[in-house]
Amino acid sequence: MKVNLYDYLSGNEYPGRGICIGLTPSGKKAVIAYFIMGRSANSRNRVFDPIEGGIRTKAADPSKMTDPHLIIYNPVLTFDKTTIVTNGDQTNTIYDFMKSNKFPGYNFEAALKTRTFEDDKPNWTPRVSGLVDMKTGAYKLSILKSCDGDEKTVQRFTFDYTQPLAGEGHFISTYKCNGNPIPSFKGEPLRVVIDEENPNEFACKLWEALSEENKVSLFVRASELKTQNYEDVIINKYKAVEG
């Protein structure tokens, strides 16, 4: 059963950080969306900043950044004709494994085998990651999480979508909903409708659906499967303070 992602997000105060990957209605573009949310002043003090092939997070106001740990990283990087998207510095772990070509065809899984969930007791925030082949639209999603908040356990789940369908995708997030501690996402990624061909329209709808109080930044990439050319969209709630 497919879920309306906009309705799901508008009814969820705090899914945390989320990844959506799929194909546009025409089936000609692979689309990727990644957003971050924050409850603390430190988490909210961020913007997405474009870098070559992707984005980085940086402090909106560097003078107010109290702890960069788990806050500053590269959410999106591009390697060859592949886009990597994650909620932490495991983006670089995956990129480095792919670049080294140690495990052809399994670099995504092999890289994440070396990582675990975040060390932010008592939440033990999951690490969510995605990989997209910009030539075929095939994609993978992963979540590394604790077993019911037990810090001595790690569960690694990978979901492989080799034959994606036009007009739909899958969504995964760090959290199920708000709470204290915050409950981790459970189950398979949600099967969702992708109803927009235009990345700007898709980004605007997603941004509107996110909690006004907690949303921080949103990134959308639409890649033409025929050419692998892509268009990126960034929306930031807060304005970067120039030094």
Backbone as CSV, one residue per row, in Angstrom:
resi,resn,N_x,N_y,N_z,CA_x,CA_y,CA_z,C_x,C_y,C_z
1,MET,0.837,-1.204,0.000,0.000,0.000,0.000,0.871,1.253,0.000
2,LYS,0.598,2.152,-0.939,1.381,3.385,-1.024,0.821,4.450,-0.086
3,VAL,1.748,5.215,0.495,1.405,6.255,1.464,1.590,7.626,0.818
4,ASN,0.698,8.566,1.147,0.884,9.956,0.736,1.918,10.571,1.681
5,LEU,3.100,10.823,1.169,4.196,11.288,2.010,3.911,12.640,2.650
6,TYR,3.238,13.516,1.923,2.923,14.835,2.473,1.995,14.703,3.689
7,ASP,1.001,13.839,3.587,0.091,13.624,4.708,0.819,12.988,5.881
8,TYR,1.685,12.032,5.580,2.440,11.358,6.635,3.309,12.346,7.408
9,LEU,4.006,13.204,6.683,4.901,14.157,7.330,4.135,15.250,8.074
10,SER,3.042,15.709,7.493,2.273,16.770,8.155,1.626,16.274,9.438
11,GLY,1.453,14.957,9.545,0.868,14.385,10.753,1.898,13.862,11.732
12,ASN,3.162,14.145,11.474,4.251,13.650,12.314,5.107,14.831,12.762
13,GLU,5.012,15.175,14.015,5.702,16.350,14.547,7.223,16.260,14.445
14,TYR,7.741,15.042,14.586,9.201,14.935,14.610,9.702,13.582,14.098
15,PRO,9.774,13.397,12.765,10.401,12.190,12.221,11.922,12.273,12.235
16,GLY,12.460,13.439,12.618,13.914,13.612,12.709,14.535,13.949,11.373
17,ARG,15.418,13.083,10.883,16.028,13.247,9.571,15.475,12.162,8.656
18,GLY,15.129,12.530,7.429,14.460,11.576,6.554,15.026,11.543,5.150
19,ILE,14.941,10.360,4.531,15.388,10.157,3.158,14.240,9.566,2.349
20,CYS,13.981,10.141,1.186,13.017,9.593,0.244,13.708,9.433,-1.108
21,ILE,13.570,8.262,-1.717,14.159,7.994,-3.028,13.122,7.292,-3.906
22,GLY,13.068,7.666,-5.172,12.145,7.003,-6.089,12.271,7.546,-7.496
23,LEU,11.257,7.272,-8.303,11.208,7.751,-9.683,10.056,8.725,-9.855
24,THR,10.249,9.700,-10.706,9.193,10.650,-11.023,8.089,9.952,-11.821
25,PRO,6.918,10.590,-11.976,5.798,9.954,-12.691,6.133,9.468,-14.101
26,SER,7.030,10.165,-14.789,7.400,9.750,-16.142,8.339,8.548,-16.145
27,GLY,8.983,8.294,-15.006,9.976,7.236,-14.922,11.319,7.622,-15.517
28,LYS,11.445,8.880,-15.919,12.664,9.326,-16.583,13.677,9.950,-15.631
29,LYS,13.275,10.198,-14.400,14.173,10.830,-13.433,14.159,10.067,-12.117
30,ALA,15.347,9.956,-11.521,15.451,9.473,-10.149,15.423,10.700,-9.249
31,VAL,14.638,10.624,-8.188,14.517,11.764,-7.294,14.946,11.362,-5.887
32,ILE,15.665,12.250,-5.240,16.172,12.039,-3.885,15.774,13.238,-3.042
33,ALA,15.265,12.988,-1.856,14.977,14.074,-0.917,15.592,13.727,0.434
34,TYR,16.186,14.716,1.056,16.737,14.533,2.403,16.440,15.786,3.210
35,PHE,15.914,15.596,4.423,15.650,16.747,5.279,16.183,16.508,6.676
36,ILE,16.454,17.613,7.361,16.860,17.552,8.761,15.906,18.416,9.578
37,MET,15.689,17.966,10.825,14.860,18.708,11.764,15.657,18.868,13.060
38,GLY,15.181,19.694,13.959,15.899,19.892,15.210,14.982,20.356,16.322
39,ARG,15.268,19.857,17.535,14.508,20.289,18.707,15.329,21.251,19.559
40,SER,16.651,21.111,19.528,17.522,21.981,20.328,18.026,23.152,19.493
41,ALA,18.479,24.187,20.176,19.026,25.364,19.480,20.239,24.979,18.647
42,ASN,21.048,24.055,19.146,22.248,23.638,18.429,21.886,22.888,17.150
43,SER,20.879,22.034,17.216,20.449,21.279,16.029,19.802,22.180,14.985
44,ARG,19.128,23.210,15.455,18.456,24.116,14.529,19.397,25.132,13.895
45,ASN,20.554,25.300,14.473,21.519,26.284,13.988,22.337,25.714,12.825
46,ARG,21.625,25.332,11.757,22.300,24.723,10.613,21.648,25.137,9.298
47,VAL,22.457,25.047,8.247,21.966,25.229,6.876,22.641,24.189,5.996
48,PHE,21.992,23.873,4.878,22.626,23.081,3.840,23.403,24.025,2.940
49,ASP,24.629,23.632,2.628,25.512,24.452,1.812,26.013,23.606,0.648
50,PRO,25.879,24.080,-0.608,26.309,23.268,-1.745,27.823,23.118,-1.823
51,ILE,28.270,21.904,-2.130,29.665,21.617,-2.419,29.693,20.845,-3.733
52,GLU,30.862,20.581,-4.267,30.949,19.860,-5.528,30.306,18.467,-5.402
53,GLY,29.280,18.233,-6.177,28.626,16.940,-6.193,27.655,16.683,-5.065
54,GLY,27.456,17.659,-4.191,26.550,17.395,-3.076,26.345,18.596,-2.172
55,ILE,26.179,18.304,-0.881,25.961,19.360,0.107,26.697,19.020,1.401
56,ARG,26.883,20.022,2.209,27.398,19.856,3.568,26.474,20.608,4.510
57,THR,26.508,20.252,5.773,25.833,21.072,6.765,26.873,22.018,7.348
58,LYS,26.437,23.215,7.673,27.315,24.141,8.376,26.467,24.987,9.311
59,ALA,27.123,25.587,10.286,26.410,26.405,11.257,25.834,27.635,10.582
60,ALA,24.573,27.915,10.842,23.982,29.154,10.337,24.672,30.342,10.992
61,ASP,24.915,30.235,12.290,25.659,31.248,13.043,26.770,30.540,13.810
62,PRO,28.009,30.565,13.279,29.116,29.845,13.922,29.327,30.224,15.385
63,SER,29.008,31.456,15.764,29.217,31.888,17.145,28.283,31.187,18.125
64,LYS,27.198,30.570,17.593,26.221,29.911,18.459,26.328,28.385,18.419
65,MET,27.279,27.854,17.652,27.466,26.410,17.577,28.171,25.939,18.844
66,THR,27.505,25.065,19.605,28.064,24.594,20.873,28.715,23.222,20.767
67,ASP,28.275,22.412,19.808,28.834,21.069,19.673,28.629,20.570,18.254
68,PRO,29.706,20.508,17.445,29.568,20.072,16.051,29.401,18.564,15.900
69,HIS,29.634,17.815,16.965,29.531,16.356,16.935,28.126,15.929,16.510
70,LEU,28.046,15.136,15.459,26.796,14.615,14.895,25.959,15.692,14.203
71,ILE,26.472,16.900,14.133,25.741,18.026,13.553,26.318,18.419,12.193
72,ILE,27.651,18.420,12.098,28.328,18.866,10.879,28.844,17.652,10.109
73,TYR,28.397,17.513,8.864,28.795,16.381,8.026,28.394,16.677,6.584
74,ASN,28.696,15.753,5.676,28.296,15.860,4.267,27.105,14.935,4.031
75,PRO,25.883,15.436,3.956,24.730,14.566,3.742,24.693,13.917,2.357
76,VAL,25.217,14.619,1.350,25.128,14.117,-0.031,26.482,14.252,-0.716
77,LEU,26.932,13.154,-1.334,28.127,13.147,-2.167,27.838,12.357,-3.434
78,THR,28.550,12.671,-4.504,28.385,11.967,-5.772,29.672,11.255,-6.133
79,PHE,29.571,9.965,-6.418,30.724,9.194,-6.889,30.377,8.587,-8.234
80,ASP,31.110,8.990,-9.261,30.854,8.535,-10.622,29.394,8.847,-10.964
81,LYS,28.568,7.852,-11.237,27.161,8.069,-11.575,26.251,7.604,-10.439
82,THR,26.751,7.750,-9.220,26.011,7.305,-8.052,25.895,8.436,-7.044
83,THR,24.721,8.597,-6.465,24.520,9.576,-5.403,24.404,8.854,-4.066
84,ILE,25.137,9.339,-3.091,25.102,8.815,-1.726,24.415,9.863,-0.856
85,VAL,23.468,9.443,-0.030,22.784,10.372,0.867,22.634,9.706,2.231
86,THR,23.040,10.395,3.290,22.926,9.830,4.636,22.687,10.947,5.656
87,ASN,22.424,10.525,6.896,22.192,11.489,7.964,23.417,11.710,8.840
88,GLY,24.606,11.352,8.330,25.801,11.542,9.148,27.077,11.390,8.343
89,ASP,28.199,11.285,9.066,29.483,11.199,8.369,29.726,9.838,7.723
90,GLN,28.749,8.931,7.821,28.875,7.676,7.077,28.782,7.904,5.570
91,THR,28.344,9.093,5.154,28.397,9.440,3.721,29.818,9.269,3.210
92,ASN,30.767,9.792,3.969,32.170,9.707,3.566,32.708,8.285,3.681
93,THR,32.218,7.529,4.652,32.632,6.128,4.771,32.232,5.360,3.513
94,ILE,30.993,5.543,3.063,30.513,4.873,1.854,31.301,5.331,0.633
95,TYR,31.498,6.641,0.530,32.248,7.211,-0.591,33.659,6.610,-0.660
96,ASP,34.328,6.541,0.482,35.701,6.025,0.510,35.751,4.550,0.122
97,PHE,34.767,3.762,0.558,34.730,2.347,0.188,34.500,2.201,-1.310
98,MET,33.616,3.011,-1.863,33.348,2.938,-3.299,34.575,3.344,-4.099
99,LYS,35.254,4.359,-3.625,36.447,4.845,-4.320,37.567,3.816,-4.298
100,SER,37.686,3.091,-3.185,38.740,2.088,-3.062,38.416,0.814,-3.844
101,ASN,37.119,0.609,-4.123,36.659,-0.554,-4.885,37.089,-1.871,-4.235
102,LYS,37.085,-1.883,-2.891,37.498,-3.091,-2.170,36.516,-4.239,-2.353
103,PHE,35.237,-3.894,-2.394,34.202,-4.932,-2.473,33.248,-4.589,-3.621
104,PRO,33.635,-4.848,-4.867,32.790,-4.484,-6.011,31.362,-4.998,-5.850
105,GLY,30.410,-4.085,-5.982,29.004,-4.453,-5.881,28.453,-4.478,-4.475
106,TYR,29.333,-4.427,-3.471,28.871,-4.516,-2.088,29.460,-3.404,-1.213
107,ASN,29.949,-2.363,-1.828,30.613,-1.309,-1.064,29.680,-0.626,-0.077
108,PHE,28.424,-0.460,-0.457,27.448,0.192,0.410,27.289,-0.594,1.709
109,GLU,27.017,-1.895,1.570,26.840,-2.741,2.740,28.139,-2.893,3.529
110,ALA,29.255,-3.058,2.813,30.544,-3.247,3.488,30.930,-2.015,4.294
111,ALA,30.676,-0.848,3.730,31.007,0.392,4.433,30.184,0.521,5.710
112,LEU,28.888,0.235,5.610,28.008,0.392,6.771,28.234,-0.698,7.809
113,LYS,28.867,-1.784,7.424,29.226,-2.832,8.380,30.239,-2.316,9.392
114,THR,30.957,-1.259,9.023,31.972,-0.693,9.921,31.393,0.380,10.848
115,ARG,30.109,0.696,10.688,29.497,1.769,11.458,28.377,1.240,12.359
116,THR,27.943,2.076,13.288,26.834,1.733,14.163,25.958,2.964,14.358
117,PHE,24.975,2.879,15.242,24.089,4.010,15.489,24.846,5.129,16.203
118,GLU,24.237,6.310,16.280,24.900,7.459,16.885,25.006,7.308,18.402
119,ASP,26.001,7.944,18.976,26.283,7.799,20.408,25.614,8.897,21.240
120,ASP,24.342,9.138,20.962,23.620,10.219,21.638,22.626,9.646,22.659
121,LYS,23.136,8.979,23.661,22.301,8.416,24.726,21.323,9.463,25.250
122,PRO,20.050,9.126,25.507,19.430,7.799,25.460,18.733,7.491,24.141
123,ASN,18.840,8.398,23.142,18.121,8.176,21.886,18.771,7.111,21.002
124,TRP,20.119,7.063,21.033,20.840,6.157,20.141,20.282,6.286,18.732
125,THR,20.338,7.505,18.222,19.732,7.813,16.925,20.242,6.895,15.813
126,PRO,19.343,6.299,15.056,19.754,5.437,13.941,20.521,6.217,12.875
127,ARG,21.356,5.502,12.163,21.982,6.062,10.957,21.196,5.546,9.762
128,VAL,20.651,6.468,8.977,19.915,6.100,7.770,20.727,6.531,6.554
129,SER,20.748,5.681,5.545,21.583,5.931,4.372,20.882,5.468,3.103
130,GLY,21.236,6.112,1.992,20.680,5.729,0.704,21.732,5.794,-0.392
131,LEU,21.539,5.010,-1.425,22.448,4.967,-2.572,21.609,4.863,-3.829
132,VAL,21.889,5.706,-4.824,21.087,5.734,-6.050,21.981,5.614,-7.277
133,ASP,21.663,4.667,-8.149,22.320,4.544,-9.440,21.618,5.509,-10.389
134,MET,22.300,6.567,-10.778,21.676,7.605,-11.600,21.516,7.179,-13.064
135,LYS,22.005,6.004,-13.438,21.824,5.500,-14.796,20.556,4.656,-14.919
136,THR,20.211,3.946,-13.861,19.070,3.027,-13.915,17.933,3.426,-12.972
137,GLY,18.252,4.219,-11.952,17.259,4.582,-10.950,17.174,3.588,-9.809
138,ALA,17.899,2.462,-9.906,17.911,1.480,-8.822,18.491,2.128,-7.566
139,TYR,17.979,1.724,-6.407,18.457,2.356,-5.174,18.413,1.405,-3.994
140,LYS,19.135,1.790,-2.949,19.167,1.047,-1.701,18.915,2.007,-0.543
141,LEU,18.327,1.495,0.511,18.156,2.232,1.747,18.649,1.365,2.893
142,SER,19.193,1.997,3.912,19.716,1.259,5.056,19.392,1.983,6.349
143,ILE,19.257,1.214,7.427,19.135,1.790,8.759,19.970,0.954,9.727
144,LEU,20.775,1.627,10.525,21.547,1.012,11.599,20.941,1.505,12.896
145,LYS,20.437,0.610,13.723,19.702,1.023,14.910,19.975,0.083,16.074
146,SER,19.660,0.559,17.265,19.767,-0.291,18.441,18.530,-1.187,18.529
147,CYS,18.629,-2.231,19.312,17.485,-3.103,19.559,16.753,-2.586,20.787
148,ASP,15.670,-1.878,20.550,14.846,-1.336,21.640,15.657,-0.521,22.640
149,GLY,16.595,0.286,22.112,17.350,1.195,22.968,18.485,0.562,23.742
150,ASP,18.833,-0.690,23.425,19.942,-1.365,24.097,21.240,-0.950,23.422
151,GLU,22.084,-0.212,24.131,23.307,0.329,23.543,24.327,-0.750,23.168
152,LYS,24.142,-1.975,23.661,25.090,-3.050,23.378,24.733,-3.807,22.106
153,THR,23.649,-3.401,21.476,23.212,-4.099,20.266,23.231,-3.151,19.073
154,VAL,23.412,-3.700,17.900,23.223,-2.937,16.663,22.535,-3.850,15.654
155,GLN,21.505,-3.335,15.030,20.785,-4.057,13.987,20.998,-3.326,12.673
156,ARG,21.395,-4.068,11.641,21.672,-3.481,10.330,20.683,-4.032,9.305
157,PHE,19.901,-3.136,8.703,18.918,-3.538,7.701,19.216,-2.806,6.394
158,THR,19.261,-3.549,5.295,19.432,-2.954,3.967,18.264,-3.386,3.084
159,PHE,17.705,-2.425,2.363,16.572,-2.666,1.476,17.002,-2.295,0.059
160,ASP,16.889,-3.242,-0.859,17.437,-3.106,-2.209,16.296,-3.060,-3.223
161,TYR,16.195,-1.933,-3.946,15.123,-1.741,-4.923,15.751,-1.665,-6.320
162,THR,15.875,-2.810,-6.967,16.581,-2.875,-8.249,15.693,-2.554,-9.444
163,GLN,14.382,-2.641,-9.267,13.456,-2.355,-10.366,12.380,-1.376,-9.882
164,PRO,12.777,-0.128,-9.670,11.826,0.868,-9.164,10.721,1.158,-10.172
165,LEU,9.581,1.561,-9.662,8.423,1.850,-10.507,8.227,3.358,-10.648
166,ALA,7.783,3.776,-11.814,7.529,5.192,-12.065,6.458,5.712,-11.111
167,GLY,6.691,6.903,-10.579,5.698,7.550,-9.739,5.640,7.062,-8.312
168,GLU,6.663,6.323,-7.892,6.677,5.904,-6.494,8.110,5.749,-5.995
169,GLY,8.223,5.663,-4.668,9.530,5.527,-4.040,9.379,4.994,-2.639
170,HIS,10.430,5.162,-1.836,10.419,4.686,-0.456,11.015,5.739,0.474
171,PHE,10.487,5.771,1.685,10.889,6.773,2.663,11.299,6.106,3.969
172,ILE,12.392,6.594,4.541,12.850,6.124,5.843,13.327,7.324,6.646
173,SER,13.170,7.271,7.947,13.608,8.379,8.801,14.272,7.829,10.054
174,THR,14.913,8.700,10.789,15.588,8.256,12.001,14.596,7.867,13.083
175,TYR,13.495,8.615,13.196,12.557,8.387,14.285,11.160,8.034,13.775
176,LYS,10.440,7.339,14.624,9.050,7.029,14.341,8.176,8.259,14.570
177,CYS,8.474,8.989,15.648,7.711,10.172,16.022,8.449,10.864,17.164
178,ASN,7.890,11.902,17.711,8.499,12.613,18.832,8.382,11.776,20.102
179,GLY,9.217,12.070,21.080,9.165,11.341,22.337,10.390,11.621,23.175
180,ASN,10.465,11.000,24.342,11.613,11.174,25.223,11.816,9.898,26.035
181,PRO,12.786,9.048,25.645,13.638,9.186,24.461,12.830,9.034,23.178
182,ILE,13.437,9.431,22.073,12.721,9.441,20.805,12.726,8.029,20.211
183,PRO,11.568,7.476,19.905,11.521,6.109,19.360,12.071,6.028,17.937
184,SER,12.889,5.011,17.696,13.487,4.819,16.378,12.450,4.370,15.354
185,PHE,12.734,4.641,14.096,11.909,4.162,12.991,11.839,2.636,13.055
186,LYS,10.670,2.076,12.759,10.492,0.635,12.797,9.927,0.121,11.477
187,GLY,10.328,-1.086,11.124,9.773,-1.740,9.949,10.470,-1.366,8.652
188,GLU,9.861,-1.790,7.541,10.404,-1.476,6.219,10.179,-0.005,5.888
189,PRO,11.001,0.539,4.972,10.732,1.892,4.488,9.313,1.984,3.933
190,LEU,8.708,3.140,4.103,7.350,3.351,3.613,7.344,3.462,2.088
191,ARG,6.409,2.779,1.462,6.217,2.903,0.013,5.362,4.145,-0.226
192,VAL,5.899,5.118,-0.960,5.234,6.415,-1.079,5.009,6.801,-2.537
193,VAL,4.078,7.713,-2.731,3.776,8.263,-4.054,4.750,9.395,-4.366
194,ILE,5.318,9.378,-5.562,6.111,10.504,-6.076,5.259,11.147,-7.165
195,ASP,4.710,12.313,-6.893,3.722,12.897,-7.803,4.224,14.089,-8.591
196,GLU,5.498,14.425,-8.458,6.018,15.607,-9.141,7.210,15.278,-10.029
197,GLU,7.205,15.828,-11.223,8.337,15.706,-12.141,9.372,16.794,-11.855
198,ASN,8.870,17.936,-11.420,9.714,19.103,-11.178,10.273,19.072,-9.759
199,PRO,11.604,19.081,-9.586,12.185,19.002,-8.237,11.829,20.184,-7.349
200,ASN,11.626,21.346,-7.956,11.245,22.520,-7.169,9.847,22.345,-6.567
201,GLU,8.925,21.802,-7.356,7.577,21.574,-6.856,7.569,20.500,-5.774
202,PHE,8.342,19.446,-5.995,8.439,18.375,-5.012,9.005,18.905,-3.696
203,ALA,10.064,19.722,-3.806,10.685,20.296,-2.611,9.714,21.200,-1.853
204,CYS,8.981,22.010,-2.572,8.033,22.932,-1.930,6.941,22.175,-1.178
205,LYS,6.439,21.100,-1.771,5.395,20.312,-1.120,5.923,19.618,0.137
206,LEU,7.132,19.078,0.053,7.725,18.426,1.214,7.982,19.439,2.329
207,TRP,8.506,20.591,1.960,8.823,21.634,2.942,7.560,22.103,3.659
208,GLU,6.502,22.249,2.905,5.226,22.686,3.480,4.677,21.641,4.455
209,ALA,4.942,20.366,4.176,4.412,19.291,5.016,5.152,19.137,6.338
210,LEU,6.417,19.561,6.391,7.216,19.398,7.604,6.782,20.367,8.700
211,SER,6.926,19.946,9.942,6.571,20.775,11.097,7.276,22.124,11.042
212,GLU,6.513,23.192,11.108,7.073,24.540,11.024,8.055,24.792,12.166
213,GLU,7.742,24.276,13.329,8.599,24.511,14.494,9.930,23.778,14.397
214,ASN,9.915,22.564,13.855,11.102,21.710,13.931,11.911,21.575,12.648
215,LYS,11.349,21.945,11.506,12.096,21.771,10.260,13.275,22.731,10.200
216,VAL,14.344,22.263,9.555,15.583,23.055,9.473,16.029,23.243,8.022
217,SER,16.243,22.140,7.300,16.725,22.230,5.919,16.223,21.050,5.095
218,LEU,16.129,21.279,3.778,15.662,20.256,2.847,16.486,20.299,1.566
219,PHE,16.802,19.111,1.050,17.540,18.970,-0.204,16.775,18.032,-1.117
220,VAL,16.669,18.387,-2.394,16.061,17.508,-3.401,16.969,17.478,-4.626
221,ARG,17.192,16.280,-5.150,17.930,16.110,-6.411,17.082,15.298,-7.374
222,ALA,16.978,15.770,-8.604,16.313,15.030,-9.676,17.351,14.751,-10.762
223,SER,17.567,13.459,-11.081,18.588,13.056,-12.046,17.950,12.447,-13.280
224,GLU,18.323,12.963,-14.451,17.856,12.396,-15.717,18.570,11.060,-15.944
225,LEU,17.800,9.973,-16.026,18.417,8.662,-16.192,19.155,8.541,-17.522
226,LYS,18.664,9.214,-18.543,19.267,9.105,-19.873,20.646,9.760,-19.927
227,THR,20.799,10.881,-19.220,22.050,11.649,-19.305,22.824,11.693,-17.993
228,GLN,22.192,11.365,-16.905,22.724,11.480,-15.544,22.953,12.934,-15.118
229,ASN,22.433,13.867,-15.896,22.469,15.259,-15.470,21.457,15.449,-14.346
230,TYR,21.784,16.272,-13.380,20.874,16.438,-12.249,20.679,17.902,-11.875
231,GLU,19.554,18.146,-11.221,19.207,19.462,-10.710,18.989,19.355,-9.207
232,ASP,19.640,20.226,-8.456,19.532,20.227,-6.999,18.724,21.420,-6.506
233,VAL,17.959,21.190,-5.455,17.178,22.242,-4.810,17.494,22.214,-3.316
234,ILE,17.768,23.382,-2.744,18.040,23.498,-1.316,17.093,24.531,-0.712
235,ILE,16.466,24.154,0.402,15.647,25.101,1.162,16.146,25.118,2.599
236,ASN,16.504,26.289,3.089,16.949,26.459,4.469,15.997,27.380,5.215
237,LYS,15.632,26.990,6.432,14.764,27.832,7.254,15.524,29.038,7.787
238,TYR,16.794,28.807,8.128,17.596,29.865,8.740,18.623,30.391,7.753
239,LYS,18.947,31.626,7.883,19.900,32.285,6.990,21.292,32.245,7.588
240,ALA,22.251,31.876,6.738,23.639,31.808,7.210,24.183,33.203,7.506
241,VAL,24.877,33.316,8.622,25.512,34.576,8.998,26.884,34.611,8.348
242,GLU,27.116,35.590,7.549,28.413,35.724,6.859,29.450,36.325,7.802
243,GLY,30.634,35.702,7.790,31.704,36.171,8.668,32.430,37.377,8.101
